Amino acid sequence: MNELHFQDKFLLPFFRDTLGYREVKANTVTNSLIIEEDLQAFISETELNKKPYEVLLKKYNGDEKELLNDLIDVIKERTSSSRNMALFINSNKSITLRGVQLYLFYTGDSVIHNNSLFDENIFSVVQELPYKFDYKGKRIFSFRPDMAMFVNGIYLGYSELKSNYTNQTARKNGRSKVIKDYFEAIKIYHQDFDTDEMLSEKEKEVYRKDFLKIFEKAIHITTTDIGETYVIRNIVDYFDDILTTCREGKYDREEIEKKANNAIKSYPLLKPNADKKEKLKELFTALYGKTFIEKEILYYNFIERDIYTSKKGNKELKNEQGYLISPRPKQKFGTDKIMAKIDEFLAHEQEDDYFEKLLERQLSGVSEAKKKELLEKRKAYSNNKNIYSLLMQYAAGFGKSNIIGWSALQLKDLRRNGEYVYDKVMIVVDRLQLRGQIDSKMLNMNIDNRMYVEVRNKKAFQDALASDTRLVIVNLQKFGSVRDMFDAEVMQKLSKMRIVFLIDEIHRSNSGDQHDSMVSIFDELQLPFDKSTQYTQSRKKKNLIIGFTATPDDHTLARFGEFSGYAESEKLWRPFDSYTMKEAIEDGFILNPLKNIVPIASKMLFDLPSNPLEGFTEREYKDAQKKQIYENRERIDAIAKYIADLLVKDVYRQIRGTGKAMLAVHSIKAAIAYKQAVTKHFNALIKEAKYEKYKDAPIHVVYSSNQEEQSAAGLNDGLSEEKVLESFALKKNGLMIVVAKLQTGFDEKKLHTLFLDKEISGISAIQTISRVNRTAKYKNDCKIVDFSYNNVNVQNIKDAFEHFSDVVVSDFDPFSDKKILDILLIELKKSDVFNKFFSVFTAIYKDVMKRDNPESYLDYESSLKKYIEANPKRSADAKAWITQYFTILNRIEYVIDLEAKYSEPNFLFFWRKFNVIYNTMHRNTDVKDPIEVYFDNQIGIIEVGTEETKEKKKKPNQVAKGNTGKSSHQFNILDIIEARNEQEAKTGVLIQEFLSKIKDFFEYIENSNEGKRLIVKMKSHISEVEIYDDFAKIYRRYKALNRRKVGDYFFKEMDDLVNKLCDDFEEYLKVKV
């Protein structure tokens, strides 16, 4: 169908009949973009306005026209100072005129009126709106948007339609048309206003806001064809670029379009496989449906300003213009999708078998055998039974804080049948910086700090449950465990309430310790609800957990994801919604952290330690421990020197001189050594005049202190962690040294370079590298500098990215595990250990007198030890079985329903005790010293190859077998040392090869004519900028002439370090002299 047919025969009837809009003739819209008839009707005829209007009209002596004109003048003035129409309407839901209050918009779900007032709002659509602008008696601009939308006579935005019938698409022609219209308007603004010397800057701004209001004040502008719809927000962001190209006389629209098209994205679909008309209905409902417009007005648009702490300690907004924050299509889609799913949850809250019945309907075309299998599986899963859950896979940097803020506000206000749906909305955070982000977000969204409460301990949590405050921020930093919050009293309260928990990041490092193991807050939060019989038997409502992460694992997906096992080829579990790292990189919302990975190798030397008892005692040795490498002081000093050099020559120059860096290290001991070493080398460098400007850049260290090591505060001049983060955020440059902490949730957009001197993989790898991938103005890339031993992180990061960069789905199969669990349960109960000792054990622990008598236990333990010694094979089998039993039980418990027999307390307690005794008896008492490790005084970039990521093979499900003795295979320690040193020799060669390529380049510069001119400039007082520019030209020429000879890898690593290379060349010349 052509555009007119598409518009007139399909969209307009849809707006009228389905969305409830009025169609208004174009000639009734004034040039102020106001439908006077609608505005007049709303202020004079609707419920809350009738009487005030009559009072006001008397003040105007019955002159309706004068009253309306005055009101329109107020609207025009306030619209001019508002960033867009959503912000204007939200701030001016009512206006006072001559002391009388008139409403301009009614919100829905009011405590008194429910939706009756909202239904009185007048939504209108106008075809072919003739927008005209006259100046000095002549028409300077006109254009006709295909469809324009209004509420109560006030402009909302417009839509540009394209027809596939004429071979035009929204993607190509629609987006181009919107930018072209805006470009042409600014071109005319430049000609008639910007170049008029008689106008002041203030007058020009007034004309600009009036002239460009149809573009710049729109909540959003859409362009659609029958297949796709694109959404343009904040078109004003391109004003400066367009005006600049007009002022320069270039009028380069193509470059502006290219930039804009990267930001103008298509709106996602809930039902992408629906027919085209149904898809269009879904899209226009999401964008122009009355309740969705209300959400735009109340929630989705706000001004983000910087936050400062007042002298009284209160956080306040800076008095500045700030940035308009409104949702990208995928953000709004995700938030709306959450709210729609909650509607579904609420509608079927009392139907425990709802999801099984839903699946049964969805399986209508599947064979009976397959249908029965899938239904049985779905019934067995615990997912959504005791508490609802939604798992969101969103890339770090996607704007989760905004989505949490938008969702929390809507959930707080959500009402059904005259009551609030959720008694509490709890935002769960685990990092000081995440806490600060949420706090700032609330302030920017106009949520006064009196409207929410923060809890940091169990008592505050219980007080919050009893208070009237419905918005709660739960800061887990001070909780030992999430489960500490949920005792019997709390669970009793929760069984009578309906609460929603929003988890900012479901993974956190295990108490911030150096081993970096990730625990799931999702698991910790849900477990009390699954374990509490009191809660499951007495609850009348269902609580909800919504968790956000970029890295869902198999267990998390099976426990909290969406069941999608509708065909044999499909994996079973997937996130409820996703916006992946791959999508975010392609859309330009985050940077690609894999693009600039620089492997820096440090050559080590391995040897046997000297034996002071040689001739008397032959000592045995074991392979080196990783901490010997990562805590080696000479190696740390060499790397610290390299880091300090990169900081001043590369990192701090990035992002227009505001770049920052993070160094993630292996242990607290290493962090303390790095703090001292980097500070030493950095202080030496800033004595040079060209680096003195960086002298105020702090070097902070953050870790969870323990009694064995110096506190982090002591290394940070007494600053608390909160003050360290504040200092790092405020300083122009800086380095943050971390041990486990801040590797999830730390969001500093100016963080450009990540130094790694520890090994990362899997979830930890993605969480850590995502600290530097945020976009910011003038930030064009990010960098990872890897110092890990053998540079294993290069492959580890690639493997993790392959797994987590797209939608993560799980085929985790707990039912195969359960079959093994059944066999193990039988074998354990048949075992000699169980039959000889279980009854004795239970007799002791069920009898209070015997349990408190040490002799009872000692006799039992002694008998068990004798049995283990006398029956090594049977004991080893029992040990293997119970180890496997506990592993499987931990993996599948609460993922699927298990009978009580699998977790019978006495049974588990008995076998845990057996495990402890067996392990104590079989602990390896051989004391072997590790071989010694030395730094071999070589460090530099090397070429590291990577392999294709291999899909993990599933381990076969079979019952474990016991192992009664030590491994028969003994490694020769001298062979290990020889192999390690051979590998290190190869590393040394690779370091030397790269250094020789740098030397060859420097010699090329010395011998070339342009290089000789550069050397003369370096010795004179030519500006640094000119020297870097000349050096870059020589580098580009060398690259073009020598690519084949030198190889791509050298240039790949050096392309982003050209300025550092220039500084190194200057030092090379000094050394040579």
VEXNUMI-974347 format. One line per 8 residues: number of its first residue (from 1); for each residue y, z, x of C-alpha. Coordinates in steps of 0.25 Angstrom, whole numbers. Example, Ala and Ser with C-alpha at 12.3 -4.5 7.8 and 13.67 -1.06 7.14 Angstrom:
2
1> -18,31,49 | -4,29,55
! end
This chain:
1073
1> 0,0,0 | 14,-3,5 | 24,8,7 | 31,8,-6 | 18,8,-14 | 13,19,-5 | 25,27,-8 | 28,24,-22
9> 13,23,-28 | 7,34,-20 | 15,44,-12 | 26,46,-23 | 16,49,-34 | 9,58,-25 | 22,66,-22 | 25,66,-37
17> 12,69,-43 | 4,77,-32 | 15,84,-24 | 24,86,-36 | 37,79,-30 | 48,73,-39 | 52,59,-35 | 67,57,-34
25> 75,45,-33 | 81,42,-20 | 95,41,-25 | 95,55,-29 | 94,60,-15 | 108,63,-8 | 111,59,6 | 110,74,9
33> 95,72,6 | 96,81,-6 | 91,77,-20 | 102,84,-28 | 94,83,-42 | 82,91,-36 | 91,101,-29 | 100,103,-42
41> 87,105,-50 | 81,115,-41 | 93,124,-40 | 96,124,-54 | 83,123,-62 | 72,131,-54 | 69,145,-57 | 76,153,-46
49> 88,144,-46 | 92,143,-60 | 100,155,-62 | 106,155,-48 | 110,141,-51 | 117,144,-64 | 125,156,-57 | 129,146,-45
57> 133,135,-55 | 143,144,-61 | 149,147,-48 | 151,132,-47 | 157,131,-61 | 145,123,-66 | 147,112,-55 | 132,108,-52
65> 137,97,-43 | 146,106,-34 | 135,117,-33 | 124,106,-29 | 134,100,-19 | 136,114,-13 | 122,117,-12 | 119,103,-6
73> 130,106,5 | 123,119,8 | 109,112,9 | 115,101,18 | 122,112,27 | 109,120,29 | 100,108,30 | 108,103,42
81> 106,116,49 | 91,117,46 | 81,110,55 | 73,104,44 | 72,104,28 | 61,114,29 | 69,124,37 | 81,122,28
89> 73,124,15 | 66,137,21 | 79,143,25 | 86,139,12 | 76,141,1 | 88,147,-6 | 103,144,-4 | 115,153,-8
97> 126,145,-14 | 139,153,-18 | 131,166,-18 | 119,160,-27 | 105,158,-22 | 99,145,-25 | 84,141,-21 | 82,128,-14
105> 67,130,-13 | 56,139,-19 | 44,143,-11 | 30,144,-16 | 21,156,-19 | 33,166,-21 | 29,180,-24 | 36,180,-38
113> 35,165,-42 | 22,160,-35 | 24,145,-35 | 32,143,-47 | 45,142,-39 | 40,133,-29 | 35,123,-40 | 50,122,-44
121> 54,115,-31 | 57,101,-33 | 50,92,-23 | 55,77,-23 | 51,64,-16 | 61,52,-14 | 57,38,-11 | 65,29,-2
129> 76,40,0 | 89,32,5 | 94,41,16 | 108,36,20 | 119,41,29 | 133,37,29 | 144,40,40 | 159,36,40
137> 157,28,27 | 145,20,31 | 130,21,30 | 125,23,44 | 110,26,41 | 100,25,29 | 85,25,28 | 75,27,17
145> 63,37,19 | 51,33,10 | 50,46,4 | 58,59,5 | 55,73,0 | 63,84,-6 | 62,98,-11 | 72,103,-21
153> 81,91,-17 | 81,95,-2 | 75,85,8 | 62,87,14 | 58,75,22 | 53,61,21 | 41,52,23 | 40,38,28
161> 29,29,22 | 22,18,29 | 11,9,23 | -1,4,29 | 0,-8,20 | 11,-13,28 | 4,-10,41 | 13,2,44
169> 8,16,47 | 15,30,47 | 10,32,62 | 17,20,67 | 28,15,57 | 31,28,50 | 33,36,62 | 41,25,68
177> 50,24,55 | 53,39,55 | 58,39,69 | 65,26,68 | 73,31,56 | 77,43,63 | 80,36,76 | 89,26,68
185> 96,38,62 | 99,44,75 | 103,31,81 | 114,30,70 | 117,45,72 | 120,41,87 | 128,29,83 | 137,36,73
193> 137,51,76 | 132,54,90 | 142,44,97 | 154,48,89 | 163,55,98 | 171,60,87 | 160,69,82 | 157,83,88
201> 143,86,91 | 143,96,79 | 147,85,70 | 137,75,75 | 126,86,73 | 131,87,58 | 130,72,56 | 116,71,63
209> 110,82,54 | 115,76,42 | 112,61,45 | 98,64,51 | 94,75,41 | 83,66,34 | 76,65,47 | 79,78,53
217> 78,88,42 | 65,83,36 | 54,93,36 | 45,82,40 | 45,66,40 | 32,60,37 | 27,45,38 | 15,41,31
225> 6,29,28 | -7,30,19 | -15,35,31 | -6,45,40 | 6,53,38 | 15,57,50 | 24,69,50 | 38,70,58
233> 44,83,60 | 57,87,68 | 61,72,69 | 74,78,75 | 66,81,88 | 69,66,91 | 84,66,89 | 88,69,103
241> 79,58,109 | 84,48,99 | 98,51,101 | 97,51,116 | 91,37,115 | 102,32,106 | 112,38,115 | 106,31,127
249> 106,18,119 | 91,16,121 | 88,19,106 | 73,20,110 | 66,23,97 | 52,20,103 | 52,31,113 | 57,41,102
257> 46,36,92 | 35,38,103 | 39,52,105 | 40,55,90 | 27,49,87 | 20,59,96 | 25,70,87 | 24,63,73
265> 10,66,69 | 1,62,57 | -2,73,48 | -16,78,48 | -26,77,36 | -35,87,30 | -43,75,24 | -42,64,34
273> -53,56,28 | -47,56,14 | -42,43,8 | -28,38,12 | -21,43,-1 | -28,56,0 | -23,58,14 | -9,54,10
281> -9,64,-1 | -14,75,8 | -3,72,19 | 8,71,9 | 4,84,2 | 4,91,16 | 17,86,19 | 25,86,6
289> 17,94,-4 | 26,105,-10 | 19,117,-4 | 18,110,10 | 33,107,9 | 35,122,6 | 27,125,19 | 36,116,27
297> 48,124,22 | 43,138,23 | 34,137,35 | 32,125,43 | 46,123,49 | 54,134,58 | 63,134,70 | 57,139,82
305> 67,147,91 | 65,155,104 | 62,170,102 | 69,181,110 | 67,196,110 | 80,204,106 | 84,216,113 | 78,224,102
313> 64,217,105 | 64,209,93 | 60,194,94 | 72,185,88 | 74,170,87 | 84,164,97 | 96,158,90 | 93,144,94
321> 90,131,87 | 75,131,90 | 65,121,86 | 60,116,73 | 45,119,72 | 37,112,61 | 23,109,60 | 16,96,67
329> 7,89,57 | -5,96,62 | 1,110,62 | 5,109,48 | -8,103,44 | -16,114,51 | -7,125,44 | -8,118,31
337> -23,117,33 | -25,132,35 | -17,135,23 | -25,125,14 | -38,131,20 | -33,145,16 | -31,140,2 | -46,136,2
345> -50,149,7 | -42,157,-3 | -48,148,-15 | -62,151,-11 | -61,165,-4 | -71,171,-14 | -81,160,-12 | -90,165,0
353> -98,152,-1 | -86,142,-2 | -88,136,11 | -103,133,9 | -100,127,-5 | -89,119,2 | -98,114,12 | -109,110,2
361> -99,101,-5 | -95,95,8 | -110,92,11 | -112,84,-2 | -116,71,6 | -125,78,16 | -140,79,15 | -146,91,8
369> -153,96,20 | -140,95,29 | -132,101,18 | -141,113,17 | -141,115,32 | -126,115,33 | -124,124,21 | -134,134,27
377> -126,134,40 | -113,135,33 | -117,147,25 | -122,154,38 | -109,153,45 | -100,165,44 | -87,156,45 | -77,159,33
385> -86,169,27 | -80,183,29 | -66,178,33 | -60,164,33 | -57,157,46 | -49,145,51 | -51,140,65 | -39,131,70
393> -41,123,83 | -27,120,88 | -23,116,102 | -15,125,110 | 0,121,109 | -2,115,94 | 7,126,88 | -3,136,83
401> 8,147,82 | 15,138,72 | 3,136,64 | 0,151,64 | 14,154,60 | 14,143,49 | 1,148,44 | 4,163,44
409> 17,161,36 | 10,153,26 | -2,163,25 | 8,174,24 | 15,168,12 | 2,163,5 | 1,167,-9 | -10,166,-20
417> -9,171,-34 | 4,178,-31 | -2,186,-19 | -1,184,-4 | -15,178,1 | -15,185,14 | -12,200,16 | -10,197,31
425> -8,185,40 | -12,190,54 | -8,181,66 | -18,185,78 | -13,183,92 | -19,187,105 | -8,185,115 | 6,190,117
433> 12,176,118 | 4,172,106 | 10,184,99 | 24,180,104 | 22,166,99 | 18,170,85 | 30,180,85 | 40,170,88
441> 34,160,78 | 35,170,67 | 50,172,71 | 53,158,71 | 46,156,58 | 56,166,52 | 45,177,51 | 53,190,53
449> 45,200,62 | 45,209,50 | 36,200,42 | 25,202,52 | 18,213,60 | 11,213,74 | -1,221,76 | -6,224,90
457> -17,235,87 | -26,240,76 | -17,250,70 | -6,239,68 | -16,229,63 | -20,240,52 | -6,243,49 | -3,228,47
465> -15,227,37 | -8,238,29 | 6,233,30 | 14,223,21 | 16,213,33 | 8,201,30 | 10,194,44 | 3,201,56
473> 2,197,70 | -10,203,77 | -8,204,92 | -22,205,98 | -17,208,112 | -18,223,109 | -31,223,102 | -44,225,110
481> -51,216,100 | -48,210,87 | -59,217,81 | -52,230,84 | -43,228,72 | -54,227,62 | -60,241,59 | -67,244,46
489> -54,249,39 | -47,235,43 | -59,227,38 | -58,235,25 | -43,231,24 | -46,216,27 | -57,215,17 | -46,217,6
497> -36,208,13 | -34,193,16 | -29,191,30 | -27,179,38 | -28,180,54 | -21,168,62 | -26,169,76 | -17,162,86
505> -28,159,96 | -42,163,93 | -46,164,108 | -41,174,118 | -46,178,132 | -54,190,131 | -44,201,132 | -37,193,143
513> -47,196,153 | -49,187,165 | -63,181,160 | -55,173,150 | -66,174,139 | -61,169,126 | -63,178,113 | -60,173,99
521> -50,181,91 | -56,173,79 | -70,179,82 | -64,193,84 | -56,192,71 | -67,187,62 | -78,196,67 | -73,209,60
529> -73,201,47 | -87,196,49 | -93,210,54 | -87,219,43 | -97,220,32 | -86,228,25 | -76,217,25 | -86,206,21
537> -91,214,9 | -78,219,4 | -68,207,7 | -61,201,-5 | -53,191,3 | -56,183,15 | -47,184,28 | -44,172,36
545> -43,170,51 | -36,157,57 | -39,155,71 | -32,145,81 | -37,140,94 | -38,127,102 | -52,131,107 | -62,135,96
553> -76,137,101 | -89,135,94 | -91,149,89 | -76,150,84 | -78,136,77 | -91,141,70 | -86,154,66 | -72,150,61
561> -71,135,61 | -74,125,49 | -88,121,46 | -90,106,46 | -105,103,48 | -106,93,38 | -114,83,46 | -124,83,57
569> -114,77,67 | -103,86,64 | -101,99,72 | -100,111,63 | -87,119,65 | -73,114,68 | -59,120,67 | -52,121,54
577> -41,113,60 | -38,108,74 | -27,101,82 | -34,99,96 | -28,99,110 | -32,84,110 | -23,81,97 | -12,90,103
585> -12,83,116 | -12,69,109 | -1,73,100 | 8,79,111 | 8,93,106 | 1,99,119 | 0,94,133 | -14,89,139
593> -18,100,149 | -28,91,155 | -18,81,160 | -14,89,172 | -25,97,178 | -23,99,193 | -35,105,200 | -31,113,213
601> -43,117,221 | -43,128,231 | -54,127,242 | -62,139,244 | -72,143,255 | -85,151,252 | -93,159,262 | -102,171,264
609> -95,184,266 | -97,191,279 | -108,202,279 | -104,215,286 | -119,219,286 | -125,207,292 | -137,210,299 | -140,221,290
617> -139,216,276 | -140,202,271 | -131,200,259 | -132,191,247 | -120,183,242 | -117,177,229 | -108,165,225 | -93,167,225
625> -87,173,212 | -75,165,205 | -66,177,207 | -67,176,222 | -61,162,221 | -51,165,210 | -46,178,216 | -46,173,231
633> -32,177,236 | -31,165,246 | -34,155,235 | -25,162,225 | -14,161,235 | -16,146,238 | -16,143,223 | -4,152,220
641> 4,144,231 | -1,131,224 | 4,137,210 | 17,142,215 | 20,128,221 | 16,121,208 | 25,130,200 | 38,127,208
649> 34,112,211 | 29,108,197 | 27,118,186 | 41,124,185 | 47,111,185 | 39,106,173 | 45,106,159 | 59,104,164
657> 58,116,174 | 52,126,164 | 37,125,167 | 28,137,168 | 13,139,173 | 1,148,170 | -9,152,180 | -23,157,175
665> -31,164,185 | -45,170,186 | -43,185,186 | -32,196,186 | -34,198,201 | -31,183,203 | -19,184,194 | -13,195,202
673> -16,187,215 | -9,175,209 | 3,182,204 | 5,187,218 | 2,174,225 | 10,164,216 | 22,173,216 | 22,173,232
681> 21,158,233 | 31,156,221 | 41,165,228 | 40,157,241 | 42,144,234 | 54,148,226 | 62,151,239 | 63,136,240
689> 76,131,234 | 69,121,225 | 60,131,219 | 70,143,218 | 73,140,203 | 59,145,200 | 61,159,205 | 62,165,192
697> 48,159,187 | 39,171,184 | 25,173,189 | 18,181,178 | 3,186,177 | -4,190,164 | -17,196,162 | -24,208,155
705> -22,219,165 | -34,228,169 | -36,241,177 | -41,234,189 | -29,224,191 | -14,225,192 | -8,224,178 | -1,210,175
713> 12,218,171 | 12,223,185 | 12,209,191 | 23,205,181 | 33,215,185 | 30,224,174 | 31,214,163 | 21,215,151
721> 13,203,147 | 23,200,135 | 35,201,144 | 28,191,154 | 26,181,143 | 40,182,139 | 45,181,153 | 36,169,155
729> 41,162,143 | 56,164,146 | 55,160,161 | 58,145,164 | 45,145,173 | 34,154,177 | 19,156,180 | 10,165,172
737> -3,169,179 | -14,173,168 | -28,179,168 | -34,175,155 | -22,179,147 | -12,169,141 | -23,158,142 | -23,158,127
745> -11,157,118 | 0,157,129 | 10,147,124 | 21,144,135 | 25,129,133 | 32,129,147 | 18,132,153 | 16,119,161
753> 5,122,171 | -8,130,171 | -14,135,184 | -28,139,183 | -35,147,193 | -47,151,184 | -58,144,177 | -56,140,162
761> -65,133,153 | -68,131,138 | -58,138,128 | -51,145,140 | -48,132,147 | -41,126,134 | -34,139,131 | -29,140,145
769> -25,126,148 | -18,126,134 | -7,135,140 | 0,123,146 | -2,112,136 | 10,116,127 | 21,105,125 | 36,108,128
777> 48,100,130 | 48,93,144 | 33,98,146 | 26,85,148 | 13,90,154 | 5,103,158 | -3,106,170 | -16,113,174
785> -18,117,188 | -32,121,191 | -36,130,203 | -50,134,197 | -61,135,207 | -67,121,208 | -56,117,198 | -67,119,187
793> -56,120,177 | -53,105,177 | -67,102,171 | -66,115,162 | -53,111,156 | -58,97,153 | -70,102,147 | -63,112,138
801> -53,102,134 | -64,92,130 | -70,103,121 | -57,109,115 | -47,97,115 | -53,91,102 | -57,98,89 | -68,108,93
809> -80,108,84 | -93,117,85 | -107,114,83 | -111,129,86 | -124,131,80 | -126,146,77 | -139,143,69 | -147,138,81
817> -142,151,88 | -147,159,76 | -161,153,77 | -161,159,91 | -156,172,87 | -167,173,77 | -178,171,87 | -171,180,97
825> -170,191,86 | -185,190,84 | -188,190,99 | -180,202,101 | -186,210,90 | -200,206,95 | -197,209,109 | -203,221,116
833> -190,227,120 | -186,228,105 | -199,233,100 | -200,244,111 | -186,249,111 | -178,245,99 | -184,256,90 | -182,266,101
841> -167,261,103 | -164,262,88 | -170,276,87 | -161,281,98 | -148,274,92 | -151,277,78 | -153,292,81 | -140,299,84
849> -147,310,92 | -155,301,101 | -143,291,102 | -135,302,108 | -146,307,117 | -145,300,131 | -160,302,134 | -164,294,122
857> -156,282,127 | -160,284,141 | -175,284,138 | -174,272,129 | -166,265,140 | -176,269,151 | -188,264,143 | -181,250,140
865> -178,249,155 | -192,251,159 | -197,241,148 | -187,230,154 | -192,233,168 | -207,232,164 | -205,220,155 | -195,210,162
873> -199,197,154 | -198,203,140 | -185,211,144 | -179,198,149 | -183,190,137 | -177,201,128 | -164,201,136 | -163,186,135
881> -165,186,120 | -155,197,117 | -145,191,126 | -147,178,118 | -147,185,105 | -133,192,107 | -127,179,112 | -132,171,100
889> -128,183,90 | -114,183,96 | -112,168,95 | -117,167,80 | -114,180,74 | -103,178,63 | -104,163,65 | -116,163,55
897> -121,174,46 | -132,182,53 | -141,192,47 | -139,207,51 | -152,207,59 | -146,199,70 | -135,210,72 | -143,222,69
905> -135,233,77 | -147,241,83 | -154,228,87 | -141,223,94 | -138,236,100 | -153,238,105 | -152,224,112 | -139,227,118
913> -144,239,125 | -156,232,130 | -147,221,136 | -139,231,143 | -151,238,149 | -157,225,153 | -144,220,160 | -143,233,167
921> -157,232,173 | -155,217,177 | -142,218,182 | -141,210,196 | -139,221,206 | -139,211,218 | -125,213,225 | -121,200,231
929> -107,197,237 | -100,184,233 | -98,174,244 | -84,174,249 | -73,164,245 | -61,159,253 | -49,150,250 | -50,139,260
937> -35,136,260 | -35,122,252 | -29,120,239 | -25,108,231 | -27,97,220 | -41,91,220 | -47,80,211 | -57,87,201
945> -66,78,193 | -71,81,179 | -83,78,171 | -84,74,157 | -85,86,148 | -100,89,144 | -103,93,130 | -109,107,131
953> -124,107,128 | -130,117,119 | -139,127,124 | -153,125,118 | -155,137,108 | -167,144,113 | -171,159,115 | -167,164,129
961> -178,168,139 | -177,181,148 | -175,180,163 | -183,191,171 | -178,188,185 | -168,183,194 | -165,168,196 | -175,162,206
969> -164,153,211 | -156,160,222 | -143,152,227 | -141,152,242 | -127,158,244 | -125,149,256 | -128,136,248 | -118,141,238
977> -107,143,249 | -110,130,255 | -109,123,241 | -96,130,238 | -90,126,251 | -94,112,250 | -87,111,236 | -75,118,242
985> -75,108,254 | -74,96,243 | -63,104,237 | -55,104,250 | -57,89,252 | -52,86,238 | -40,95,240 | -37,88,254
993> -39,74,247 | -28,77,237 | -19,83,247 | -21,71,256 | -16,62,244 | -4,70,243 | -1,69,258 | -3,54,257
1001> 7,53,246 | 17,61,254 | 15,52,266 | 17,40,257 | 31,46,253 | 35,49,267 | 32,34,271 | 38,27,259
1009> 53,23,258 | 55,30,245 | 48,43,251 | 57,43,263 | 69,42,254 | 63,54,246 | 61,62,259 | 76,60,262
1017> 80,65,248 | 71,77,250 | 79,81,262 | 92,79,256 | 99,86,244 | 93,76,233 | 90,82,220 | 76,87,217
1025> 75,78,205 | 78,65,213 | 68,69,223 | 57,71,213 | 60,58,206 | 59,50,219 | 46,57,223 | 40,54,209
1033> 44,39,211 | 37,39,225 | 25,46,219 | 24,36,207 | 24,24,217 | 14,31,226 | 5,33,214 | 6,18,209
1041> 3,13,223 | -8,23,227 | -15,26,214 | -28,19,218 | -28,25,232 | -25,39,229 | -32,40,216 | -27,44,202
1049> -31,59,203 | -20,62,214 | -9,56,205 | -14,62,192 | -13,76,199 | 1,73,206 | 8,66,194 | 12,79,188
1057> 15,85,202 | 25,75,208 | 36,84,209 | 27,95,216 | 22,84,225 | 37,81,228 | 39,95,232 | 26,95,240
1065> 31,82,248 | 44,89,251 | 36,101,257 | 27,91,264 | 39,85,271 | 44,99,276 | 30,103,281 | 29,89,289
1073> 43,92,295
! end
